[in-house]
Amino acid sequence: MNTQLEIPYLPNREPLRSRLNKRIKGTYRYDSPFWSAGSIGLWLSTCVFFTFTAMGLPTGWGTVLDIILFIAGGTLAIAAGAHLLAVLLAVTGLPAPRLFLGTLIAAYTAVLLIFGISDTGWLIAGAIAAFAVLAGALGGMAAGALWLPRSWKVRLILSFTAAILCAALIYVLMYGNPLPQQPDYPKASEAYALQASNPAEPGSFSYKSFTYGSGKDDHRKEFGSEAGLLSTSVDASGYLGGWSAGRTSFWGFGPDQLPLNGRVWMPEGAGPFPLVLLVHGNHLMEDYSDEGYAYLGELLASRGYIAVSVDENFLNYSAWTGIPDNDMKVRAWVLLKHLQQIDAFAIDVKSPFYKKVDFDKIALVGHSRGGQAVAMAADAKSWFLTDKTLRDLAKYKIRSVIALAPTDRSVDGTQARLLDINYLVLQGARDGDVNDFYGDRQYNRVSFSEYSSAIKSSLYIAGANHSQFNTTWGGRDLSFPQGMLLSRRQIMPAEEQRQVAKVYVSAFLEATIKDARAYTALFRDYRTGLQWLPDSAYFNRYEDAGYGKIADFDEDTKKNTINGGTAEGKDVTWTEVDALDRDQNKKGTRVLSLEWTKPSAAYSLLLNRYDLGLNYTPPKMDGLTFSMANLNYESGSKNLNPADSPEISIELEDDRGVTASLPLERFQPVLPLPVNTYTWNSWLEKRVENGKYAHSTEAVFQTYLINFTSFTEENNQLDPDRLVRVSFKLGRGPGKVLLDDIGYIKSERRSSGSVQTR
């Protein structure tokens, strides 16, 4: 019996270390020129995102250097990550182009972090990162296919296929999920022509420009060594908090030494001239904003105003140091300090301001947060009543306030309320930053005493955005990289938007500061200035002390009662509701909602003349006025063409039962509201910044001025001085509108403007 053990033959197994070394040495064996081209495409794709990120995170060292630093740093990070991942994949023995896969993963991670950290949202960040790596890889492969060791036909087919896939990917991102379409607006009829010169044209004054500043500025010589005048610093430490050491390091001063820096455009001549302060809003601190209103400063100086663009960049946001606490309050405070500084200059015989400033005629113009700051400065007592350094404010007569796309936040639980101060607000429908019409709230908080000559007006511009009111802010309303998600479709050219600003700012100052009341007609009806305005849709509101209230729906919550009588409806659903903005937040006023389906619908106001103070005395009414928002987009009709605008007629009845009815279009057409799209497709529209752009339309009011002359021409038996009923006849349903500020126009308050009917 053979008891010897049989041991099977086992070949010698290579040591693990040796096997790992071989695999690591062969890390790049599968990365052919084709795959290497794909890796280069991925790198180039991420370089695009690094470039835009650098533009959104300025260091203050200059854009070119910022871009170089971000691309260099990003490239090193991706290269290190890609090679490390390639080695790890090689260790696993995966038979694949490992450096390409490592580059793909590293590039995806880089883009994901760029957008995820910037508050875009991780879902969107992931989708953008996927798009970036696919487009980059396919683009690189399209080029790499040309170098494959194949016949030229095969190479061409592969390259063409990769290019088509890349193009298809881009097309799907931009057009694959269609957005709502902007309605086609009928050309506005030039029913009236304002007989006055174009307010946007330069005036007859020569002017000089210079700066004043602290004399110590680490970044801008014009406020430092080259400042024309030296100003004093001011201590805001009692108001400001959260001022970081990094901010002090950047600017070279803290909150206790804020500089008073200004860019001045001053007319030549003896003066005194009205003073206009212009102030920017919140933007990237390192991308200076005060230079962006030179187009207004130069225009106003040529028309006889001293214009000063105020520097408040040190209060702005920085990606590196954040934003100080209570910045909104200090923006207004600094404006008031500039008034005091200019006053000091004006009594200095050596100063260009000497005896040149008319402090009885001051206007404040602000953009974005600056638009809120100017209203706060005009209502300074609400915040600075106990500030001993501001006790002399009564000597400065702020007569007019102009806001461009303003914010409207509560500060210390208070909001600005203006009495007998002229107020104008401009807002773009395509504003991707302040995308709610917050200026409408401030408009509602402007009031007039009985014999005031002040006016208030608003203009909503269909094609305007936020940033283009400032020449240095660029064309996108979100800083990069988020700004890459915004589309510029339907946005008017920047020069056209600034043309609107020039027309309205200049005309408003002419009307309210220089008492050139002919321009008031522009604010009553934008159509009087169509010859000066770019082609767009406009919506405007207007009110002055000549407005006599019939119904503003703020008096109570009973829908059947109004200020001057009672109300009734027929075949209409009518409710008093809170006015809401795009985000469904309350605007601080109540309005009337009318919704109907039958052509017999009507809403009527039964007037009590004694409540209105008319009492059959000599005529006090020249016409009726009301504000209306067209909400047909909520009425179930999906077609937003002008043909679907509500069909409304106005019927007047006197106390003898005599009536006259005219279609509202006779006075002004009811336009569909702008349908706003901000991003590249509807998927992004619903998700960017937590659904900030989810609502494509907001309720915007248009003021209608209804003169009685047209009704008496329709029926000469009607006596408007004995009016007892005003009816809104609501035809062709379904329809939905909001009504507010129904009142009468006092004839003795008619605009003195020269207006010609065509």
ChimeraX attribute file (.defattr): number of C-alpha atoms within 10 A of each C-alpha:
attribute: neighborCount
match mode: 1-to-1
recipient: residues
	/A:1	3
	/A:2	4
	/A:3	5
	/A:4	6
	/A:5	6
	/A:6	6
	/A:7	6
	/A:8	6
	/A:9	6
	/A:10	6
	/A:11	6
	/A:12	6
	/A:13	7
	/A:14	8
	/A:15	8
	/A:16	9
	/A:17	9
	/A:18	10
	/A:19	14
	/A:20	15
	/A:21	13
	/A:22	13
	/A:23	20
	/A:24	19
	/A:25	13
	/A:26	15
	/A:27	24
	/A:28	19
	/A:29	15
	/A:30	16
	/A:31	18
	/A:32	15
	/A:33	16
	/A:34	20
	/A:35	22
	/A:36	21
	/A:37	24
	/A:38	30
	/A:39	30
	/A:40	20
	/A:41	27
	/A:42	29
	/A:43	24
	/A:44	21
	/A:45	22
	/A:46	24
	/A:47	20
	/A:48	13
	/A:49	23
	/A:50	26
	/A:51	21
	/A:52	18
	/A:53	24
	/A:54	21
	/A:55	20
	/A:56	21
	/A:57	22
	/A:58	20
	/A:59	18
	/A:60	14
	/A:61	10
	/A:62	12
	/A:63	17
	/A:64	11
	/A:65	14
	/A:66	21
	/A:67	21
	/A:68	14
	/A:69	15
	/A:70	20
	/A:71	22
	/A:72	13
	/A:73	13
	/A:74	20
	/A:75	18
	/A:76	12
	/A:77	14
	/A:78	23
	/A:79	18
	/A:80	15
	/A:81	18
	/A:82	23
	/A:83	20
	/A:84	17
	/A:85	21
	/A:86	23
	/A:87	20
	/A:88	17
	/A:89	21
	/A:90	25
	/A:91	18
	/A:92	11
	/A:93	16
	/A:94	14
	/A:95	11
	/A:96	17
	/A:97	21
	/A:98	27
	/A:99	27
	/A:100	27
	/A:101	20
	/A:102	24
	/A:103	29
	/A:104	26
	/A:105	17
	/A:106	25
	/A:107	31
	/A:108	25
	/A:109	18
	/A:110	19
	/A:111	25
	/A:112	22
	/A:113	15
	/A:114	20
	/A:115	23
	/A:116	17
	/A:117	11
	/A:118	17
	/A:119	14
	/A:120	18
	/A:121	16
	/A:122	15
	/A:123	14
	/A:124	20
	/A:125	24
	/A:126	18
	/A:127	15
	/A:128	18
	/A:129	24
	/A:130	18
	/A:131	19
	/A:132	26
	/A:133	27
	/A:134	22
	/A:135	24
	/A:136	25
	/A:137	27
	/A:138	26
	/A:139	26
	/A:140	27
	/A:141	29
	/A:142	27
	/A:143	22
	/A:144	24
	/A:145	25
	/A:146	21
	/A:147	17
	/A:148	17
	/A:149	11
	/A:150	11
	/A:151	9
	/A:152	13
	/A:153	10
	/A:154	14
	/A:155	19
	/A:156	18
	/A:157	14
	/A:158	19
	/A:159	22
	/A:160	17
	/A:161	16
	/A:162	22
	/A:163	19
	/A:164	15
	/A:165	16
	/A:166	21
	/A:167	15
	/A:168	14
	/A:169	17
	/A:170	16
	/A:171	12
	/A:172	13
	/A:173	17
	/A:174	17
	/A:175	12
	/A:176	15
	/A:177	13
	/A:178	12
	/A:179	19
	/A:180	12
	/A:181	15
	/A:182	17
	/A:183	15
	/A:184	14
	/A:185	15
	/A:186	12
	/A:187	9
	/A:188	16
	/A:189	12
	/A:190	15
	/A:191	14
	/A:192	18
	/A:193	19
	/A:194	24
	/A:195	15
	/A:196	14
	/A:197	12
	/A:198	17
	/A:199	22
	/A:200	22
	/A:201	16
	/A:202	14
	/A:203	16
	/A:204	11
	/A:205	17
	/A:206	15
	/A:207	20
	/A:208	15
	/A:209	17
	/A:210	17
	/A:211	19
	/A:212	24
	/A:213	25
	/A:214	21
	/A:215	21
	/A:216	19
	/A:217	19
	/A:218	13
	/A:219	15
	/A:220	13
	/A:221	13
	/A:222	20
	/A:223	27
	/A:224	20
	/A:225	15
	/A:226	17
	/A:227	22
	/A:228	19
	/A:229	19
	/A:230	20
	/A:231	21
	/A:232	16
	/A:233	18
	/A:234	15
	/A:235	14
	/A:236	16
	/A:237	14
	/A:238	9
	/A:239	14
	/A:240	19
	/A:241	14
	/A:242	14
	/A:243	18
	/A:244	15
	/A:245	12
	/A:246	12
	/A:247	22
	/A:248	14
	/A:249	10
	/A:250	15
	/A:251	16
	/A:252	14
	/A:253	18
	/A:254	19
	/A:255	23
	/A:256	14
	/A:257	15
	/A:258	20
	/A:259	27
	/A:260	23
	/A:261	29
	/A:262	29
	/A:263	26
	/A:264	24
	/A:265	25
	/A:266	29
	/A:267	25
	/A:268	16
	/A:269	12
	/A:270	10
	/A:271	17
	/A:272	18
	/A:273	25
	/A:274	22
	/A:275	27
	/A:276	25
	/A:277	23
	/A:278	28
	/A:279	30
	/A:280	29
	/A:281	26
	/A:282	21
	/A:283	21
	/A:284	22
	/A:285	24
	/A:286	22
	/A:287	20
	/A:288	20
	/A:289	24
	/A:290	23
	/A:291	18
	/A:292	20
	/A:293	23
	/A:294	20
	/A:295	16
	/A:296	25
	/A:297	26
	/A:298	23
	/A:299	23
	/A:300	31
	/A:301	29
	/A:302	23
	/A:303	22
	/A:304	24
	/A:305	30
	/A:306	30
	/A:307	31
	/A:308	31
	/A:309	26
	/A:310	25
	/A:311	24
	/A:312	26
	/A:313	23
	/A:314	25
	/A:315	26
	/A:316	24
	/A:317	17
	/A:318	22
	/A:319	14
	/A:320	14
	/A:321	17
	/A:322	17
	/A:323	21
	/A:324	20
	/A:325	14
	/A:326	15
	/A:327	23
	/A:328	23
	/A:329	20
	/A:330	21
	/A:331	26
	/A:332	25
	/A:333	21
	/A:334	22
	/A:335	25
	/A:336	18
	/A:337	18
	/A:338	21
	/A:339	17
	/A:340	18
	/A:341	15
	/A:342	22
	/A:343	19
	/A:344	14
	/A:345	21
	/A:346	19
	/A:347	14
	/A:348	13
	/A:349	10
	/A:350	10
	/A:351	15
	/A:352	15
	/A:353	20
	/A:354	18
	/A:355	17
	/A:356	22
	/A:357	23
	/A:358	18
	/A:359	19
	/A:360	15
	/A:361	21
	/A:362	23
	/A:363	27
	/A:364	26
	/A:365	27
	/A:366	25
	/A:367	27
	/A:368	26
	/A:369	26
	/A:370	29
	/A:371	28
	/A:372	31
	/A:373	33
	/A:374	31
	/A:375	28
	/A:376	27
	/A:377	24
	/A:378	26
	/A:379	19
	/A:380	20
	/A:381	14
	/A:382	16
	/A:383	18
	/A:384	17
	/A:385	11
	/A:386	10
	/A:387	9
	/A:388	8
	/A:389	10
	/A:390	16
	/A:391	11
	/A:392	9
	/A:393	17
	/A:394	8
	/A:395	11
	/A:396	17
	/A:397	15
	/A:398	23
	/A:399	19
	/A:400	26
	/A:401	29
	/A:402	29
	/A:403	29
	/A:404	27
	/A:405	34
	/A:406	29
	/A:407	25
	/A:408	22
	/A:409	14
	/A:410	10
	/A:411	15
	/A:412	10
	/A:413	6
	/A:414	11
	/A:415	19
	/A:416	24
	/A:417	18
	/A:418	20
	/A:419	16
	/A:420	20
	/A:421	25
	/A:422	27
	/A:423	27
	/A:424	26
	/A:425	29
	/A:426	26
	/A:427	28
	/A:428	26
	/A:429	29
	/A:430	27
	/A:431	26
	/A:432	24
	/A:433	17
	/A:434	22
	/A:435	24
	/A:436	28
	/A:437	25
	/A:438	21
	/A:439	27
	/A:440	25
	/A:441	18
	/A:442	24
	/A:443	20
	/A:444	14
	/A:445	15
	/A:446	21
	/A:447	21
	/A:448	20
	/A:449	12
	/A:450	12
	/A:451	11
	/A:452	15
	/A:453	16
	/A:454	22
	/A:455	25
	/A:456	26
	/A:457	24
	/A:458	26
	/A:459	26
	/A:460	24
	/A:461	22
	/A:462	24
	/A:463	24
	/A:464	27
	/A:465	29
	/A:466	27
	/A:467	26
	/A:468	24
	/A:469	30
	/A:470	24
	/A:471	18
	/A:472	15
	/A:473	20
	/A:474	15
	/A:475	20
	/A:476	22
	/A:477	22
	/A:478	20
	/A:479	19
	/A:480	21
	/A:481	21
	/A:482	21
	/A:483	17
	/A:484	15
	/A:485	21
	/A:486	21
	/A:487	17
	/A:488	16
	/A:489	13
	/A:490	17
	/A:491	21
	/A:492	20
	/A:493	16
	/A:494	17
	/A:495	13
	/A:496	17
	/A:497	23
	/A:498	21
	/A:499	20
	/A:500	20
	/A:501	19
	/A:502	24
	/A:503	18
	/A:504	27
	/A:505	24
	/A:506	20
	/A:507	25
	/A:508	29
	/A:509	27
	/A:510	20
	/A:511	21
	/A:512	22
	/A:513	21
	/A:514	14
	/A:515	13
	/A:516	16
	/A:517	18
	/A:518	19
	/A:519	30
	/A:520	24
	/A:521	24
	/A:522	26
	/A:523	24
	/A:524	22
	/A:525	25
	/A:526	21
	/A:527	22
	/A:528	24
	/A:529	22
	/A:530	19
	/A:531	12
	/A:532	18
	/A:533	20
	/A:534	15
	/A:535	14
	/A:536	15
	/A:537	19
	/A:538	21
	/A:539	21
	/A:540	23
	/A:541	25
	/A:542	26
	/A:543	23
	/A:544	25
	/A:545	19
	/A:546	25
	/A:547	22
	/A:548	22
	/A:549	17
	/A:550	25
	/A:551	23
	/A:552	21
	/A:553	24
	/A:554	19
	/A:555	11
	/A:556	13
	/A:557	13
	/A:558	12
	/A:559	15
	/A:560	15
	/A:561	17
	/A:562	23
	/A:563	19
	/A:564	20
	/A:565	19
	/A:566	17
	/A:567	19
	/A:568	15
	/A:569	16
	/A:570	15
	/A:571	15
	/A:572	21
	/A:573	15
	/A:574	20
	/A:575	17
	/A:576	21
	/A:577	17
	/A:578	18
	/A:579	19
	/A:580	17
	/A:581	19
	/A:582	19
	/A:583	14
	/A:584	12
	/A:585	11
	/A:586	14
	/A:587	17
	/A:588	14
	/A:589	16
	/A:590	22
	/A:591	21
	/A:592	22
	/A:593	21
	/A:594	21
	/A:595	23
	/A:596	22
	/A:597	17
	/A:598	16
	/A:599	17
	/A:600	14
	/A:601	21
	/A:602	23
	/A:603	19
	/A:604	18
	/A:605	23
	/A:606	19
	/A:607	19
	/A:608	19
	/A:609	17
	/A:610	11
	/A:611	12
	/A:612	16
	/A:613	12
	/A:614	15
	/A:615	13
	/A:616	12
	/A:617	9
	/A:618	8
	/A:619	14
	/A:620	19
	/A:621	22
	/A:622	20
	/A:623	19
	/A:624	19
	/A:625	23
	/A:626	24
	/A:627	21
	/A:628	23
	/A:629	22
	/A:630	22
	/A:631	22
	/A:632	22
	/A:633	19
	/A:634	14
	/A:635	15
	/A:636	11
	/A:637	12
	/A:638	10
	/A:639	13
	/A:640	20
	/A:641	15
	/A:642	16
	/A:643	14
	/A:644	19
	/A:645	24
	/A:646	23
	/A:647	18
	/A:648	22
	/A:649	17
	/A:650	21
	/A:651	19
	/A:652	23
	/A:653	20
	/A:654	18
	/A:655	14
	/A:656	12
	/A:657	11
	/A:658	16
	/A:659	22
	/A:660	18
	/A:661	19
	/A:662	17
	/A:663	15
	/A:664	20
	/A:665	13
	/A:666	11
	/A:667	14
	/A:668	18
	/A:669	18
	/A:670	21
	/A:671	25
	/A:672	23
	/A:673	28
	/A:674	26
	/A:675	20
	/A:676	26
	/A:677	28
	/A:678	28
	/A:679	22
	/A:680	22
	/A:681	21
	/A:682	19
	/A:683	16
	/A:684	20
	/A:685	22
	/A:686	16
	/A:687	16
	/A:688	22
	/A:689	16
	/A:690	12
	/A:691	12
	/A:692	18
	/A:693	23
	/A:694	20
	/A:695	15
	/A:696	21
	/A:697	19
	/A:698	22
	/A:699	19
	/A:700	23
	/A:701	23
	/A:702	25
	/A:703	24
	/A:704	22
	/A:705	21
	/A:706	21
	/A:707	16
	/A:708	18
	/A:709	13
	/A:710	16
	/A:711	22
	/A:712	16
	/A:713	11
	/A:714	14
	/A:715	14
	/A:716	13
	/A:717	14
	/A:718	22
	/A:719	18
	/A:720	22
	/A:721	20
	/A:722	18
	/A:723	22
	/A:724	18
	/A:725	20
	/A:726	20
	/A:727	20
	/A:728	19
	/A:729	21
	/A:730	28
	/A:731	18
	/A:732	16
	/A:733	21
	/A:734	19
	/A:735	27
	/A:736	24
	/A:737	23
	/A:738	23
	/A:739	22
	/A:740	24
	/A:741	22
	/A:742	22
	/A:743	23
	/A:744	22
	/A:745	23
	/A:746	17
	/A:747	14
	/A:748	11
	/A:749	16
	/A:750	12
	/A:751	16
	/A:752	12
	/A:753	17
	/A:754	14
	/A:755	17
	/A:756	11
	/A:757	9
	/A:758	8
